[in-house]
């Protein structure tokens, strides 16, 4: 099956990593029938915009959005929400991309610079397109699977791990480290690259491949925040607005209309220590 792929990503101040990221994209593009590129950049203080502009000048189906001023939005996930919805709406509505089959999202920093295996990329494409209800597949890392914020699985990680840490600290007290050990730490996993694909409710991990027929009818946009009403014994109810991983809401929409999502353990885009720890107090920076 000849596959046409749109490669998309967000770029800001990542000039030092872009040469390796773009080499990855060139190699992956060489395995598909046709490639297009959609990048969203904002407010870079380095050569990011110039590198992308120069690289894209010689390529058909290249689009670079310049969202100058977006950096003035102080909340990171709201910036990501905005930028991701830009490429989402463009890909859905652009006539030149109407016959493309797959949207490949790649992080354009050090995560996207890890050398990607063309064979495993083709395995992922083949798996994604083998059944009509497969909406997306996502990468894995050697060692600890790191993108826990985007990850949802009924057994491994059913909820927002950072909100779990916040709730544990609020309701049960103790140090941030103790709250982390009660909630986040048991969720950390390493997925054997030799094992088969497994279904999830959400994921990203720096590299995701989506069937565009699912993307075009996905009901949910990217969403980088949510409202929580805090409750507890003897606790006055209060309202909290909190950052959330913007991928989750989009992925949940695909699940709601019957799309199936999978992590591909053999699709490796990085390496992390097996005993990797996450900063226990990170949840404190998420409410706003």
Phi and psi in degrees as GROMACS dihedral restraints (atoms count N, CA, C in turn):
[ dihedral_restraints ]
;  ai    aj    ak    al  type     phi  dphi    fc
    3     4     5     6     1   -84.1    20    10
    4     5     6     7     1   121.5    20    10
    6     7     8     9     1  -110.1    20    10
    7     8     9    10     1   133.4    20    10
    9    10    11    12     1  -104.1    20    10
   10    11    12    13     1   129.0    20    10
   12    13    14    15     1  -122.6    20    10
   13    14    15    16     1   132.4    20    10
   15    16    17    18     1   -95.7    20    10
   16    17    18    19     1   120.0    20    10
   18    19    20    21     1   -95.3    20    10
   19    20    21    22     1   129.2    20    10
   21    22    23    24     1  -136.8    20    10
   22    23    24    25     1   151.7    20    10
   24    25    26    27     1  -170.7    20    10
   25    26    27    28     1   164.6    20    10
   27    28    29    30     1  -104.6    20    10
   28    29    30    31     1   140.8    20    10
   30    31    32    33     1  -138.5    20    10
   31    32    33    34     1   126.4    20    10
   33    34    35    36     1  -152.1    20    10
   34    35    36    37     1   122.2    20    10
   36    37    38    39     1    51.8    20    10
   37    38    39    40     1    45.9    20    10
   39    40    41    42     1  -122.1    20    10
   40    41    42    43     1    27.3    20    10
   42    43    44    45     1   -57.7    20    10
   43    44    45    46     1   -36.0    20    10
   45    46    47    48     1   -67.0    20    10
   46    47    48    49     1   -24.0    20    10
   48    49    50    51     1   -99.2    20    10
   49    50    51    52     1   -17.1    20    10
   51    52    53    54     1   -60.2    20    10
   52    53    54    55     1   -40.1    20    10
   54    55    56    57     1   -54.6    20    10
   55    56    57    58     1   -43.4    20    10
   57    58    59    60     1   -70.9    20    10
   58    59    60    61     1   -38.5    20    10
   60    61    62    63     1   -61.5    20    10
   61    62    63    64     1   -45.2    20    10
   63    64    65    66     1   -69.1    20    10
   64    65    66    67     1   -33.2    20    10
   66    67    68    69     1   -62.0    20    10
   67    68    69    70     1   -43.8    20    10
   69    70    71    72     1   -56.2    20    10
   70    71    72    73     1   -47.6    20    10
   72    73    74    75     1   -63.7    20    10
   73    74    75    76     1   -40.5    20    10
   75    76    77    78     1   -60.9    20    10
   76    77    78    79     1   -42.8    20    10
   78    79    80    81     1   -66.7    20    10
   79    80    81    82     1   -43.3    20    10
   81    82    83    84     1   -66.9    20    10
   82    83    84    85     1   -40.0    20    10
   84    85    86    87     1   -61.5    20    10
   85    86    87    88     1   -28.2    20    10
   87    88    89    90     1   -69.7    20    10
   88    89    90    91     1   -10.3    20    10
   90    91    92    93     1   -98.6    20    10
   91    92    93    94     1    -3.3    20    10
   93    94    95    96     1  -118.3    20    10
   94    95    96    97     1   166.9    20    10
   96    97    98    99     1   -69.1    20    10
   97    98    99   100     1   -38.5    20    10
   99   100   101   102     1  -156.5    20    10
  100   101   102   103     1   146.6    20    10
  102   103   104   105     1  -127.0    20    10
  103   104   105   106     1   146.1    20    10
  105   106   107   108     1  -130.7    20    10
  106   107   108   109     1   161.6    20    10
  108   109   110   111     1  -136.5    20    10
  109   110   111   112     1   131.9    20    10
  111   112   113   114     1  -133.5    20    10
  112   113   114   115     1   112.6    20    10
  114   115   116   117     1  -118.9    20    10
  115   116   117   118     1   147.1    20    10
  117   118   119   120     1  -122.4    20    10
  118   119   120   121     1   120.5    20    10
  120   121   122   123     1  -122.4    20    10
  121   122   123   124     1   149.6    20    10
  123   124   125   126     1  -150.9    20    10
  124   125   126   127     1   133.8    20    10
  126   127   128   129     1    56.0    20    10
  127   128   129   130     1    29.2    20    10
  129   130   131   132     1   -67.0    20    10
  130   131   132   133     1   139.0    20    10
  132   133   134   135     1   -97.7    20    10
  133   134   135   136     1    -0.9    20    10
  135   136   137   138     1  -114.8    20    10
  136   137   138   139     1  -156.4    20    10
  138   139   140   141     1   -90.5    20    10
  139   140   141   142     1    16.0    20    10
  141   142   143   144     1   -52.3    20    10
  142   143   144   145     1   -52.9    20    10
  144   145   146   147     1   -63.6    20    10
  145   146   147   148     1   -41.9    20    10
  147   148   149   150     1   -64.4    20    10
  148   149   150   151     1   -41.3    20    10
  150   151   152   153     1   -62.2    20    10
  151   152   153   154     1   -46.5    20    10
  153   154   155   156     1   -66.2    20    10
  154   155   156   157     1   -41.7    20    10
  156   157   158   159     1   -60.9    20    10
  157   158   159   160     1   -46.1    20    10
  159   160   161   162     1   -64.6    20    10
  160   161   162   163     1   -43.2    20    10
  162   163   164   165     1   -64.6    20    10
  163   164   165   166     1   -40.4    20    10
  165   166   167   168     1   -77.3    20    10
  166   167   168   169     1   -17.7    20    10
  168   169   170   171     1   -61.3    20    10
  169   170   171   172     1   -29.4    20    10
  171   172   173   174     1   -96.7    20    10
  172   173   174   175     1     8.8    20    10
  174   175   176   177     1  -121.5    20    10
  175   176   177   178     1   133.3    20    10
  177   178   179   180     1   -71.4    20    10
  178   179   180   181     1   161.0    20    10
  180   181   182   183     1    55.7    20    10
  181   182   183   184     1    43.2    20    10
  183   184   185   186     1  -112.4    20    10
  184   185   186   187     1   130.0    20    10
  186   187   188   189     1  -134.7    20    10
  187   188   189   190     1   130.8    20    10
  189   190   191   192     1  -123.6    20    10
  190   191   192   193     1   117.6    20    10
  192   193   194   195     1   -92.6    20    10
  193   194   195   196     1   132.1    20    10
  195   196   197   198     1  -108.5    20    10
  196   197   198   199     1   105.0    20    10
  198   199   200   201     1   -98.6    20    10
  199   200   201   202     1    56.4    20    10
  201   202   203   204     1   -57.4    20    10
  202   203   204   205     1   133.5    20    10
  204   205   206   207     1    99.4    20    10
  205   206   207   208     1   -15.8    20    10
  207   208   209   210     1   -61.8    20    10
  208   209   210   211     1   -28.7    20    10
  210   211   212   213     1   -61.7    20    10
  211   212   213   214     1   -15.9    20    10
  213   214   215   216     1   -72.9    20    10
  214   215   216   217     1   -13.4    20    10
  216   217   218   219     1   -77.8    20    10
  217   218   219   220     1   115.7    20    10
  219   220   221   222     1   -73.8    20    10
  220   221   222   223     1   -21.3    20    10
  222   223   224   225     1   -90.8    20    10
  223   224   225   226     1   119.5    20    10
  225   226   227   228     1   -59.4    20    10
  226   227   228   229     1   -47.3    20    10
  228   229   230   231     1   -69.2    20    10
  229   230   231   232     1   -23.7    20    10
  231   232   233   234     1   -73.2    20    10
  232   233   234   235     1   -34.2    20    10
  234   235   236   237     1   -64.6    20    10
  235   236   237   238     1   -44.3    20    10
  237   238   239   240     1   -64.7    20    10
  238   239   240   241     1   -41.6    20    10
  240   241   242   243     1   -54.7    20    10
  241   242   243   244     1   -50.1    20    10
  243   244   245   246     1   -60.3    20    10
  244   245   246   247     1   -52.0    20    10
  246   247   248   249     1   -64.8    20    10
  247   248   249   250     1   -40.8    20    10
  249   250   251   252     1   -68.0    20    10
  250   251   252   253     1   -37.2    20    10
  252   253   254   255     1   -67.5    20    10
  253   254   255   256     1   -23.8    20    10
  255   256   257   258     1   -63.9    20    10
  256   257   258   259     1   -53.1    20    10
  258   259   260   261     1   -68.1    20    10
  259   260   261   262     1   -32.2    20    10
  261   262   263   264     1   -61.2    20    10
  262   263   264   265     1   -49.3    20    10
  264   265   266   267     1   -68.0    20    10
  265   266   267   268     1   -35.3    20    10
  267   268   269   270     1   -65.5    20    10
  268   269   270   271     1   -48.2    20    10
  270   271   272   273     1   -62.5    20    10
  271   272   273   274     1   -38.4    20    10
  273   274   275   276     1   -65.7    20    10
  274   275   276   277     1   -35.2    20    10
  276   277   278   279     1  -106.1    20    10
  277   278   279   280     1    -7.1    20    10
  279   280   281   282     1   -78.0    20    10
  280   281   282   283     1   116.9    20    10
  282   283   284   285     1   -56.7    20    10
  283   284   285   286     1   -36.4    20    10
  285   286   287   288     1   -65.7    20    10
  286   287   288   289     1   -16.3    20    10
  288   289   290   291     1  -107.3    20    10
  289   290   291   292     1     8.5    20    10
  291   292   293   294     1   -65.9    20    10
  292   293   294   295     1   -22.9    20    10
  294   295   296   297     1  -105.5    20    10
  295   296   297   298     1    12.7    20    10
  297   298   299   300     1   -79.4    20    10
  298   299   300   301     1   152.7    20    10
  300   301   302   303     1  -104.1    20    10
  301   302   303   304     1   -34.5    20    10
  303   304   305   306     1  -136.0    20    10
  304   305   306   307     1   140.5    20    10
  306   307   308   309     1  -106.5    20    10
  307   308   309   310     1   119.0    20    10
  309   310   311   312     1  -106.5    20    10
  310   311   312   313     1   113.6    20    10
  312   313   314   315     1   -96.0    20    10
  313   314   315   316     1   131.3    20    10
  315   316   317   318     1  -135.7    20    10
  316   317   318   319     1   135.0    20    10
  318   319   320   321     1   -68.0    20    10
  319   320   321   322     1   139.3    20    10
  321   322   323   324     1  -108.0    20    10
  322   323   324   325     1    19.4    20    10
  324   325   326   327     1  -103.8    20    10
  325   326   327   328     1  -148.2    20    10
  327   328   329   330     1   -62.6    20    10
  328   329   330   331     1   -27.7    20    10
  330   331   332   333     1   -63.1    20    10
  331   332   333   334     1   -45.3    20    10
  333   334   335   336     1   -74.2    20    10
  334   335   336   337     1   -10.9    20    10
  336   337   338   339     1   -82.7    20    10
  337   338   339   340     1   -13.8    20    10
  339   340   341   342     1   -64.2    20    10
  340   341   342   343     1   130.5    20    10
  342   343   344   345     1   -58.1    20    10
  343   344   345   346     1   127.6    20    10
  345   346   347   348     1  -100.7    20    10
  346   347   348   349     1   140.8    20    10
  348   349   350   351     1   -84.0    20    10
  349   350   351   352     1   120.8    20    10
  351   352   353   354     1   -62.6    20    10
  352   353   354   355     1   -36.4    20    10
  354   355   356   357     1   -64.0    20    10
  355   356   357   358     1   -43.9    20    10
  357   358   359   360     1   -69.8    20    10
  358   359   360   361     1   -31.2    20    10
  360   361   362   363     1   -63.0    20    10
  361   362   363   364     1   -41.8    20    10
  363   364   365   366     1   -67.9    20    10
  364   365   366   367     1   -38.2    20    10
  366   367   368   369     1   -58.9    20    10
  367   368   369   370     1   -43.2    20    10
  369   370   371   372     1   -64.0    20    10
  370   371   372   373     1   -43.7    20    10
  372   373   374   375     1   -60.7    20    10
  373   374   375   376     1   -44.5    20    10
  375   376   377   378     1   -62.3    20    10
  376   377   378   379     1   -42.6    20    10
  378   379   380   381     1   -65.5    20    10
  379   380   381   382     1   -44.4    20    10
  381   382   383   384     1   -59.4    20    10
  382   383   384   385     1   -42.2    20    10
  384   385   386   387     1   -92.9    20    10
  385   386   387   388     1     1.8    20    10
  387   388   389   390     1   -74.9    20    10
  388   389   390   391     1   -28.8    20    10
  390   391   392   393     1  -131.0    20    10
  391   392   393   394     1   139.1    20    10
  393   394   395   396     1   -67.0    20    10
  394   395   396   397     1   -20.5    20    10
  396   397   398   399     1   -90.0    20    10
  397   398   399   400     1     0.9    20    10
  399   400   401   402     1   -83.1    20    10
  400   401   402   403     1   112.1    20    10
  402   403   404   405     1   -94.6    20    10
  403   404   405   406     1   -30.6    20    10
  405   406   407   408     1  -160.5    20    10
  406   407   408   409     1   153.4    20    10
  408   409   410   411     1  -133.9    20    10
  409   410   411   412     1   152.9    20    10
  411   412   413   414     1  -135.0    20    10
  412   413   414   415     1   159.8    20    10
  414   415   416   417     1   -79.8    20    10
  415   416   417   418     1   169.6    20    10
  417   418   419   420     1  -129.7    20    10
  418   419   420   421     1   168.2    20    10
  420   421   422   423     1  -126.8    20    10
  421   422   423   424     1   145.6    20    10
  423   424   425   426     1   -66.0    20    10
  424   425   426   427     1   135.8    20    10
  426   427   428   429     1    84.0    20    10
  427   428   429   430     1  -143.6    20    10
  429   430   431   432     1   -69.1    20    10
  430   431   432   433     1   132.3    20    10
  432   433   434   435     1   -73.3    20    10
  433   434   435   436     1   120.8    20    10
  435   436   437   438     1   -97.6    20    10
  436   437   438   439     1   -24.9    20    10
  438   439   440   441     1   -88.6    20    10
  439   440   441   442     1    63.8    20    10
  441   442   443   444     1   -69.1    20    10
  442   443   444   445     1   -24.3    20    10
  444   445   446   447     1   -68.7    20    10
  445   446   447   448     1   -35.3    20    10
  447   448   449   450     1   -86.5    20    10
  448   449   450   451     1   -11.9    20    10
  450   451   452   453     1   -86.7    20    10
  451   452   453   454     1   130.9    20    10
  453   454   455   456     1  -137.3    20    10
  454   455   456   457     1   127.4    20    10
  456   457   458   459     1  -150.0    20    10
  457   458   459   460     1   134.8    20    10
  459   460   461   462     1   -58.5    20    10
  460   461   462   463     1   -26.9    20    10
  462   463   464   465     1  -100.7    20    10
  463   464   465   466     1   -51.5    20    10
  465   466   467   468     1   -73.8    20    10
  466   467   468   469     1   -38.9    20    10
  468   469   470   471     1  -161.0    20    10
  469   470   471   472     1    81.3    20    10
  471   472   473   474     1   -77.2    20    10
  472   473   474   475     1   -14.4    20    10
  474   475   476   477     1  -140.5    20    10
  475   476   477   478     1  -179.8    20    10
  477   478   479   480     1   -70.0    20    10
  478   479   480   481     1   112.4    20    10
  480   481   482   483     1   -64.8    20    10
  481   482   483   484     1   -34.0    20    10
  483   484   485   486     1   -74.9    20    10
  484   485   486   487     1   -32.7    20    10
  486   487   488   489     1   -67.8    20    10
  487   488   489   490     1   -34.6    20    10
  489   490   491   492     1   -61.3    20    10
  490   491   492   493     1   -41.1    20    10
  492   493   494   495     1   -64.0    20    10
  493   494   495   496     1   -45.0    20    10
  495   496   497   498     1   -58.1    20    10
  496   497   498   499     1   -47.5    20    10
  498   499   500   501     1   -64.6    20    10
  499   500   501   502     1   -39.6    20    10
  501   502   503   504     1   -64.4    20    10
  502   503   504   505     1   -43.2    20    10
  504   505   506   507     1   -64.3    20    10
  505   506   507   508     1   -39.4    20    10
  507   508   509   510     1   -71.6    20    10
  508   509   510   511     1   -41.0    20    10
  510   511   512   513     1   -90.5    20    10
  511   512   513   514     1   -27.2    20    10
  513   514   515   516     1  -118.7    20    10
  514   515   516   517     1    -8.0    20    10
  516   517   518   519     1    71.1    20    10
  517   518   519   520     1  -162.5    20    10
  519   520   521   522     1    84.1    20    10
  520   521   522   523     1  -174.7    20    10
  522   523   524   525     1   -79.2    20    10
  523   524   525   526     1   165.9    20    10
  525   526   527   528     1   -59.1    20    10
  526   527   528   529     1   -39.3    20    10
  528   529   530   531     1   -62.9    20    10
  529   530   531   532     1   -39.5    20    10
  531   532   533   534     1   -66.3    20    10
  532   533   534   535     1   -41.7    20    10
  534   535   536   537     1   -62.9    20    10
  535   536   537   538     1   -40.5    20    10
  537   538   539   540     1   -62.4    20    10
  538   539   540   541     1   -43.5    20    10
  540   541   542   543     1   -65.8    20    10
  541   542   543   544     1   -31.4    20    10
  543   544   545   546     1   -74.4    20    10
  544   545   546   547     1   -26.2    20    10
  546   547   548   549     1  -122.4    20    10
  547   548   549   550     1   -62.9    20    10
  549   550   551   552     1   -71.7    20    10
  550   551   552   553     1   -48.5    20    10
  552   553   554   555     1   -53.5    20    10
  553   554   555   556     1   -42.2    20    10
  555   556   557   558     1   -67.6    20    10
  556   557   558   559     1   -12.5    20    10
  558   559   560   561     1   -85.7    20    10
  559   560   561   562     1   -16.2    20    10
  561   562   563   564     1   -70.4    20    10
  562   563   564   565     1   133.9    20    10
  564   565   566   567     1  -139.3    20    10
  565   566   567   568     1   159.1    20    10
  567   568   569   570     1  -118.6    20    10
  568   569   570   571     1   127.6    20    10
  570   571   572   573     1  -107.1    20    10
  571   572   573   574     1   120.0    20    10
  573   574   575   576     1   -59.1    20    10
  574   575   576   577     1   121.3    20    10
  576   577   578   579     1   -59.6    20    10
  577   578   579   580     1   -20.2    20    10
  579   580   581   582     1   -85.9    20    10
  580   581   582   583     1    -6.9    20    10
  582   583   584   585     1   -82.8    20    10
  583   584   585   586     1   167.6    20    10
  585   586   587   588     1   -84.3    20    10
  586   587   588   589     1   170.0    20    10
  588   589   590   591     1   -58.7    20    10
  589   590   591   592     1   145.3    20    10
  591   592   593   594     1  -133.0    20    10
  592   593   594   595     1   146.2    20    10
  594   595   596   597     1   -81.0    20    10
  595   596   597   598     1   143.4    20    10
  597   598   599   600     1  -135.4    20    10
  598   599   600   601     1   167.3    20    10
  600   601   602   603     1   -92.8    20    10
  601   602   603   604     1   -22.4    20    10
  603   604   605   606     1  -165.0    20    10
  604   605   606   607     1   153.0    20    10
  606   607   608   609     1  -170.3    20    10
  607   608   609   610     1   170.5    20    10
  609   610   611   612     1  -152.6    20    10
  610   611   612   613     1   -76.2    20    10
  612   613   614   615     1    73.7    20    10
  613   614   615   616     1    21.4    20    10
  615   616   617   618     1    88.4    20    10
  616   617   618   619     1    -8.3    20    10
  618   619   620   621     1  -155.4    20    10
  619   620   621   622     1   119.4    20    10
  621   622   623   624     1  -139.9    20    10
  622   623   624   625     1   140.7    20    10
  624   625   626   627     1  -116.5    20    10
  625   626   627   628     1   122.8    20    10
  627   628   629   630     1  -116.7    20    10
  628   629   630   631     1   137.5    20    10
  630   631   632   633     1   -68.7    20    10
  631   632   633   634     1   127.3    20    10
  633   634   635   636     1   -71.2    20    10
  634   635   636   637     1   -24.7    20    10
  636   637   638   639     1   -65.4    20    10
  637   638   639   640     1   -27.3    20    10
  639   640   641   642     1   -80.2    20    10
  640   641   642   643     1   -40.5    20    10
  642   643   644   645     1   -60.3    20    10
  643   644   645   646     1   -40.1    20    10
  645   646   647   648     1   -65.8    20    10
  646   647   648   649     1   -23.4    20    10
  648   649   650   651     1  -116.7    20    10
  649   650   651   652     1    13.8    20    10
  651   652   653   654     1   -61.5    20    10
  652   653   654   655     1   129.4    20    10
  654   655   656   657     1   -80.2    20    10
  655   656   657   658     1   -21.0    20    10
  657   658   659   660     1  -107.1    20    10
  658   659   660   661     1   136.8    20    10
  660   661   662   663     1   -79.1    20    10
  661   662   663   664     1   174.6    20    10
  663   664   665   666     1   -67.6    20    10
  664   665   666   667     1   142.8    20    10
  666   667   668   669     1  -142.9    20    10
  667   668   669   670     1   121.7    20    10
  669   670   671   672     1  -103.4    20    10
  670   671   672   673     1     9.4    20    10
  672   673   674   675     1  -152.6    20    10
  673   674   675   676     1   165.7    20    10
  675   676   677   678     1  -151.1    20    10
  676   677   678   679     1   162.2    20    10
  678   679   680   681     1  -102.7    20    10
  679   680   681   682     1   133.9    20    10
  681   682   683   684     1  -124.8    20    10
  682   683   684   685     1   134.7    20    10
  684   685   686   687     1   -96.9    20    10
  685   686   687   688     1   117.1    20    10
  687   688   689   690     1   -84.5    20    10
  688   689   690   691     1   130.3    20    10
  690   691   692   693     1  -130.5    20    10
  691   692   693   694     1   165.0    20    10
  693   694   695   696     1   166.3    20    10
  694   695   696   697     1   157.4    20    10
  696   697   698   699     1   -56.2    20    10
  697   698   699   700     1   123.7    20    10
  699   700   701   702     1    70.1    20    10
  700   701   702   703     1    11.9    20    10
  702   703   704   705     1  -107.6    20    10
  703   704   705   706     1   128.6    20    10
  705   706   707   708     1   -66.5    20    10
  706   707   708   709     1   133.4    20    10
  708   709   710   711     1   -63.2    20    10
  709   710   711   712     1   137.9    20    10
  711   712   713   714     1  -142.5    20    10
  712   713   714   715     1   159.5    20    10
  714   715   716   717     1  -107.4    20    10
  715   716   717   718     1   134.4    20    10
  717   718   719   720     1  -126.8    20    10
  718   719   720   721     1   128.7    20    10
  720   721   722   723     1  -100.3    20    10
  721   722   723   724     1   129.8    20    10
  723   724   725   726     1  -136.0    20    10
  724   725   726   727     1   140.7    20    10
  726   727   728   729     1   -63.0    20    10
  727   728   729   730     1   144.4    20    10
  729   730   731   732     1  -136.5    20    10
  730   731   732   733     1   159.1    20    10
  732   733   734   735     1   -63.8    20    10
  733   734   735   736     1   124.3    20    10
  735   736   737   738     1   -68.1    20    10
  736   737   738   739     1   -21.3    20    10
  738   739   740   741     1   -67.8    20    10
  739   740   741   742     1   -31.3    20    10
  741   742   743   744     1   -63.3    20    10
  742   743   744   745     1   -46.8    20    10
  744   745   746   747     1   -61.8    20    10
  745   746   747   748     1   -42.4    20    10
  747   748   749   750     1   -61.4    20    10
  748   749   750   751     1   -47.3    20    10
  750   751   752   753     1   -64.8    20    10
  751   752   753   754     1   -38.0    20    10
  753   754   755   756     1   -61.4    20    10
  754   755   756   757     1   -35.6    20    10
  756   757   758   759     1   -62.1    20    10
  757   758   759   760     1   -40.2    20    10
  759   760   761   762     1   -62.8    20    10
  760   761   762   763     1   -42.3    20    10
  762   763   764   765     1   -62.5    20    10
  763   764   765   766     1   -38.2    20    10
  765   766   767   768     1   -65.2    20    10
  766   767   768   769     1   -27.2    20    10
  768   769   770   771     1  -101.6    20    10
  769   770   771   772     1    15.2    20    10
  771   772   773   774     1    99.4    20    10
  772   773   774   775     1     4.3    20    10
  774   775   776   777     1   -74.9    20    10
  775   776   777   778     1   144.0    20    10
  777   778   779   780     1  -109.8    20    10
  778   779   780   781     1   138.6    20    10
  780   781   782   783     1  -120.5    20    10
  781   782   783   784     1   143.3    20    10
  783   784   785   786     1  -140.0    20    10
  784   785   786   787     1   143.6    20    10
  786   787   788   789     1   -90.6    20    10
  787   788   789   790     1   133.4    20    10
  789   790   791   792     1  -102.3    20    10
  790   791   792   793     1    98.9    20    10
  792   793   794   795     1   -58.8    20    10
  793   794   795   796     1   -26.1    20    10
  795   796   797   798     1   -83.7    20    10
  796   797   798   799     1   -10.0    20    10
  798   799   800   801     1   -87.8    20    10
  799   800   801   802     1    91.5    20    10
  801   802   803   804     1   -96.7    20    10
  802   803   804   805     1   127.1    20    10
  804   805   806   807     1  -127.8    20    10
  805   806   807   808     1    26.1    20    10
  807   808   809   810     1   168.3    20    10
  808   809   810   811     1   175.4    20    10
  810   811   812   813     1  -140.0    20    10
  811   812   813   814     1   131.5    20    10
  813   814   815   816     1  -127.9    20    10
  814   815   816   817     1   153.2    20    10
  816   817   818   819     1   -59.8    20    10
  817   818   819   820     1   143.0    20    10
  819   820   821   822     1   -62.7    20    10
  820   821   822   823     1   -35.3    20    10
  822   823   824   825     1   -96.1    20    10
  823   824   825   826     1    32.3    20    10
  825   826   827   828     1   -62.2    20    10
  826   827   828   829     1   136.7    20    10
  828   829   830   831     1  -114.4    20    10
  829   830   831   832     1   153.9    20    10
  831   832   833   834     1  -109.9    20    10
  832   833   834   835     1   151.4    20    10
  834   835   836   837     1   -67.4    20    10
  835   836   837   838     1   116.0    20    10
  837   838   839   840     1   -62.0    20    10
  838   839   840   841     1   -26.7    20    10
  840   841   842   843     1   -95.6    20    10
  841   842   843   844     1     8.3    20    10
  843   844   845   846     1   -60.1    20    10
  844   845   846   847     1   -29.9    20    10
  846   847   848   849     1   -61.2    20    10
  847   848   849   850     1   -24.5    20    10
  849   850   851   852     1   -65.9    20    10
  850   851   852   853     1   -23.5    20    10
  852   853   854   855     1   -89.4    20    10
  853   854   855   856     1     1.9    20    10
  855   856   857   858     1   -90.3    20    10
  856   857   858   859     1   -34.8    20    10
  858   859   860   861     1   -69.8    20    10
  859   860   861   862     1   149.9    20    10
